[in-house]
Amino acid sequence: MAAAFQAARLQAFEQGTPTVGTRDILRFATIDGARSIGLEGEVGSLTPGKQADIVLLRVPPLAVLNDPVGYVTLGAHAGMVDSVIVAGRVKKRAGRLCGFNLERCSAALAATSQRIIERAGFMPPVAALR
């Protein structure tokens, strides 16, 4: 969202058009994103009857939150995610994934990576093997 905000501000400056605010960017990323793929009736906003994905952020102790939308749009990052609820199911709580076997996922990712490398005929540089 921060990159989209900066790009929109630059474009507005160059074209002399009205600037885009952080609330606009948040709307673009949520309801307008859902609308763009034809799912605005199902997702994109916290509305009764819709599936909801809720992300709760852990804010640093000295953060100033006089503009929470601006803070989320411009300053949030993955390391701040405390909890995630997807369609009513908790997927992350207190910074830890729930219901995932990370060792199994890691092994599956490594095996998939190896298959891709083999099928592509790619051999990593010798230095990467050490």
HUZIRA-V162710 format. One record per backbone hydrogen bond with DSSP energy under -1.0 kcal/mol. NH is the residue of the N-H (numbers start at 1). CO is the residue of the C=O. E is the energy in kcal/mol with one decimal. If there is no record, write none. Layout:
# HUZIRA-V162710
nh=NH co=CO e=E
nh=NH co=CO e=E
This chain:
# HUZIRA-V162710
nh=5 co=1 e=-2.5
nh=6 co=2 e=-2.4
nh=7 co=3 e=-2.5
nh=8 co=4 e=-2.5
nh=9 co=5 e=-2.4
nh=10 co=6 e=-2.3
nh=11 co=7 e=-2.5
nh=12 co=8 e=-2.4
nh=13 co=9 e=-2.3
nh=14 co=10 e=-2.8
nh=15 co=11 e=-2.3
nh=16 co=12 e=-1.3
nh=17 co=12 e=-1.5
nh=25 co=21 e=-1.9
nh=26 co=22 e=-2.5
nh=27 co=23 e=-2.2
nh=28 co=24 e=-2.6
nh=29 co=25 e=-2.1
nh=30 co=26 e=-1.0
nh=32 co=27 e=-2.5
nh=34 co=30 e=-2.3
nh=35 co=31 e=-2.5
nh=36 co=32 e=-2.2
nh=38 co=35 e=-1.6
nh=39 co=34 e=-3.0
nh=42 co=39 e=-2.1
nh=43 co=39 e=-2.7
nh=47 co=45 e=-1.4
nh=50 co=47 e=-2.3
nh=51 co=42 e=-2.3
nh=54 co=85 e=-3.0
nh=56 co=83 e=-3.1
nh=58 co=80 e=-4.0
nh=63 co=60 e=-1.8
nh=71 co=67 e=-2.5
nh=72 co=68 e=-2.6
nh=73 co=69 e=-2.8
nh=74 co=70 e=-2.7
nh=75 co=71 e=-2.5
nh=80 co=77 e=-2.3
nh=81 co=78 e=-1.6
nh=82 co=56 e=-2.9
nh=83 co=56 e=-1.6
nh=84 co=92 e=-2.1
nh=85 co=54 e=-2.7
nh=86 co=89 e=-2.9
nh=87 co=52 e=-1.9
nh=89 co=86 e=-2.2
nh=91 co=84 e=-3.1
nh=92 co=84 e=-1.6
nh=93 co=96 e=-2.7
nh=95 co=82 e=-3.4
nh=96 co=93 e=-1.7
nh=98 co=91 e=-3.0
nh=102 co=100 e=-1.0
nh=105 co=101 e=-2.5
nh=106 co=102 e=-2.7
nh=107 co=103 e=-2.2
nh=108 co=104 e=-2.3
nh=109 co=105 e=-2.4
nh=110 co=106 e=-2.3
nh=111 co=107 e=-2.3
nh=112 co=108 e=-2.4
nh=113 co=109 e=-2.7
nh=114 co=110 e=-2.3
nh=115 co=111 e=-2.2
nh=116 co=112 e=-2.3
nh=117 co=113 e=-2.4
nh=118 co=114 e=-2.6
nh=119 co=115 e=-2.8
nh=120 co=116 e=-2.1
nh=122 co=117 e=-2.0
nh=128 co=125 e=-1.2
nh=129 co=126 e=-1.2
